[in-house]
Amino acid sequence: MGFLTINEFNICFEKFGHGPNTVLVIPGAIGTAQSDFDIQFNPRQSGCLDFERFTFICVELPGWGRSIPPERPVGPNVIHDDADRCNELMEKLGYKTYSVYGWSEGSKVAIVMARKFGITRIKSLIVQGLMTFHTDSASKHIMWSRDLQNWDIELLRKYEQAYGNDIDRVEDLWQRHLDLAIENYGRYYPQGLLGPVEDGLRKIQCPTLVLHGDRDFFIELKHAEHISANVPNGRLIRFPNCGHNLHQIEPIKFKQALEKFLLDNV
């Protein structure tokens, strides 16, 4: 674990593995490696990613996890600013080119990075559970999770442990994110996260893998299909028996899909 100060933000990151292929990993909202990827970064788990072939840098976005103070900023620029900060983090760590994998909220930052910095920086992109444009149904389902009593007990425990058993902190951060970011998503990005398709998704140069769980309660299949259909070198892999957290439900299939894609696009 380490910290770097970037634009007055104290950014926490963790490094896993020592392989030649570098991957920036961006967790979901309020997420950390511990809460979101406990299987992928645990050598005792069969779904652990290959630390011999890859080096994974898992970042905790500003205001979440241990990346405090200050508190997380709000507004339509925060995702794009996160992309800048993540890129600067990787530069300061000495990585000039790398792949990016983002889950849920982290996938928004990841896809902005791919569009913004291009193939000279981002070798390949993997996004999972990504919503690039507003729909009432997705927002309604996400807002349902505002009440932590609706969460799976085991899932909630992971976040509670990642925050030092401070459940009040988890609740405050989650509800603040939903109230300020999700509720305003359509207003912040009326033409989509990257703007019009012609200037956004279709300008992404790097190979892109879109992962989608067909039982995702929050993000409909049409979001994944929209991305894979419009990114020039996009591909969609569906997990029929999984939901939003498909990497936790079928970690072996996830590992195989992610690692094969990364190695095919070195």
BELVEN-V124003 format. One record per residue. RES is the residue in one small letter. SS is DSSP state (H for helix, E for strand, C for the rest). OMEGA is omega in whole degrees, 0 to 359 (none if undefined). D_FIRST is the distance of its C-alpha to the first C-alpha in Angstrom with 2 decimals. Layout:
RES|SS|OMEGA|D_FIRST ; RES|SS|OMEGA|D_FIRST
This chain:
m|C|178|0.00 ; g|E|178|3.77 ; f|E|172|7.17 ; l|E|177|10.48 ; t|E|181|13.87 ; i|E|180|16.08 ; n|C|177|19.59 ; e|C|176|18.93 ; f|E|179|16.15 ; n|E|188|12.79 ; i|E|177|10.57 ; c|E|177|7.13 ; f|E|176|5.74 ; e|E|181|4.37 ; k|E|179|6.57 ; f|E|178|9.41 ; g|E|182|12.54 ; h|C|182|14.25 ; g|C|184|17.37 ; p|C|183|19.41 ; n|E|186|19.23 ; t|E|181|16.34 ; v|E|171|15.85 ; l|E|180|14.24 ; v|E|182|13.95 ; i|E|182|14.91 ; p|C|176|15.37 ; g|C|182|18.52 ; a|C|182|19.47 ; i|C|189|17.29 ; g|C|176|15.14 ; t|C|175|11.59 ; a|H|182|10.59 ; q|H|184|11.81 ; s|H|189|14.97 ; d|H|188|15.98 ; f|C|181|14.94 ; d|C|177|14.93 ; i|C|187|17.60 ; q|C|183|16.35 ; f|C|179|13.07 ; n|C|183|14.79 ; p|C|179|16.72 ; r|C|181|19.31 ; q|C|180|20.36 ; s|C|179|23.02 ; g|C|180|21.56 ; c|C|179|18.27 ; l|C|187|17.89 ; d|C|182|18.80 ; f|C|178|15.98 ; e|C|182|18.80 ; r|C|187|20.05 ; f|E|166|17.05 ; t|E|182|13.62 ; f|E|174|11.95 ; i|E|181|9.70 ; c|E|185|9.43 ; v|E|170|9.77 ; e|E|186|10.70 ; l|C|185|14.03 ; p|C|179|15.36 ; g|C|180|16.63 ; w|C|181|14.96 ; g|C|181|12.23 ; r|C|179|10.28 ; s|C|180|11.55 ; i|C|343|14.38 ; p|C|358|16.81 ; p|C|176|18.99 ; e|C|183|20.13 ; r|C|176|20.25 ; p|C|180|23.23 ; v|C|177|26.06 ; g|C|185|28.73 ; p|C|183|29.56 ; n|C|190|27.37 ; v|H|181|23.98 ; i|H|179|23.26 ; h|H|176|24.47 ; d|H|175|22.49 ; d|H|179|19.29 ; a|H|178|20.35 ; d|H|182|20.77 ; r|H|179|17.40 ; c|H|178|15.65 ; n|H|179|17.96 ; e|H|176|17.24 ; l|H|181|13.46 ; m|H|177|14.33 ; e|H|181|16.96 ; k|H|177|14.89 ; l|C|175|12.57 ; g|C|181|15.97 ; y|C|182|16.74 ; k|C|176|20.33 ; t|C|184|21.12 ; y|E|173|19.24 ; s|E|180|19.97 ; v|E|172|18.87 ; y|E|178|18.88 ; g|E|177|19.16 ; w|E|173|20.30 ; s|C|179|22.68 ; e|H|179|21.77 ; g|H|179|19.06 ; s|H|176|21.91 ; k|H|178|23.76 ; v|H|182|21.16 ; a|H|183|21.04 ; i|H|174|24.83 ; v|H|178|25.17 ; m|H|181|22.95 ; a|H|179|25.23 ; r|H|189|28.31 ; k|H|189|27.23 ; f|H|172|25.79 ; g|C|189|27.90 ; i|C|176|27.89 ; t|C|177|27.32 ; r|C|187|23.64 ; i|E|184|23.17 ; k|E|179|24.50 ; s|E|186|24.59 ; l|E|173|23.81 ; i|E|178|23.38 ; v|E|183|23.99 ; q|E|179|24.54 ; g|C|187|26.33 ; l|C|175|27.03 ; m|C|182|29.77 ; t|C|178|30.80 ; f|C|184|33.95 ; h|C|165|35.09 ; t|C|181|37.23 ; d|H|183|38.63 ; s|H|179|38.05 ; a|H|180|34.32 ; s|H|179|33.86 ; k|H|181|36.02 ; h|H|178|34.09 ; i|H|180|30.70 ; m|H|176|32.20 ; w|H|182|33.38 ; s|C|180|29.84 ; r|C|176|29.86 ; d|C|183|31.18 ; l|H|176|28.47 ; q|H|178|31.39 ; n|H|182|31.70 ; w|C|169|28.28 ; d|C|186|28.01 ; i|H|181|27.23 ; e|H|179|24.59 ; l|H|180|22.83 ; l|H|180|22.99 ; r|H|179|21.62 ; k|H|180|18.38 ; y|H|179|17.87 ; e|H|179|19.16 ; q|H|179|16.69 ; a|H|180|13.70 ; y|C|175|15.29 ; g|C|180|15.99 ; n|C|178|19.45 ; d|C|184|20.50 ; i|H|179|22.77 ; d|H|178|24.41 ; r|H|177|21.30 ; v|H|182|20.93 ; e|H|181|24.63 ; d|H|181|24.71 ; l|H|182|22.01 ; w|H|182|23.55 ; q|H|177|27.08 ; r|H|179|26.35 ; h|H|181|24.91 ; l|H|184|27.98 ; d|H|186|30.44 ; l|H|184|29.32 ; a|H|184|28.01 ; i|H|181|29.66 ; e|C|183|32.99 ; n|C|187|33.22 ; y|H|180|32.03 ; g|H|179|35.59 ; r|H|179|36.46 ; y|H|186|33.40 ; y|C|184|33.94 ; p|C|177|37.65 ; q|C|181|37.69 ; g|C|184|34.39 ; l|C|181|30.80 ; l|C|182|31.66 ; g|C|180|35.24 ; p|C|184|38.27 ; v|C|184|37.68 ; e|C|181|39.42 ; d|C|183|37.00 ; g|C|185|33.90 ; l|H|185|33.36 ; r|H|178|36.02 ; k|H|178|34.41 ; i|C|187|31.19 ; q|C|189|31.59 ; c|C|173|28.86 ; p|E|186|29.40 ; t|E|176|28.31 ; l|E|178|27.89 ; v|E|178|28.50 ; l|E|181|27.72 ; h|E|172|29.79 ; g|E|185|30.59 ; d|C|178|34.31 ; r|C|180|33.97 ; d|C|181|31.52 ; f|C|188|32.85 ; f|C|188|31.30 ; i|C|182|31.58 ; e|C|181|34.90 ; l|H|184|35.49 ; k|H|177|37.17 ; h|H|179|33.91 ; a|H|180|32.53 ; e|H|179|35.97 ; h|H|181|36.17 ; i|H|185|33.03 ; s|H|181|33.90 ; a|H|186|37.50 ; n|H|173|36.83 ; v|C|186|34.01 ; p|C|181|36.05 ; n|C|184|33.95 ; g|E|179|32.78 ; r|E|180|32.87 ; l|E|171|32.66 ; i|E|181|31.77 ; r|E|176|32.80 ; f|E|189|31.83 ; p|C|186|35.11 ; n|C|186|33.99 ; c|C|175|30.70 ; g|C|185|29.77 ; h|C|182|26.99 ; n|C|185|24.23 ; l|H|181|25.80 ; h|H|178|22.64 ; q|H|182|22.59 ; i|H|178|26.36 ; e|C|186|26.95 ; p|H|180|23.67 ; i|H|178|25.70 ; k|H|178|27.68 ; f|H|179|24.66 ; k|H|182|22.92 ; q|H|181|26.19 ; a|H|182|26.82 ; l|H|184|23.46 ; e|H|179|23.26 ; k|H|180|26.95 ; f|H|180|26.78 ; l|H|182|23.91 ; l|H|178|25.74 ; d|H|185|29.02 ; n|C|178|27.75 ; v|C|none|25.97
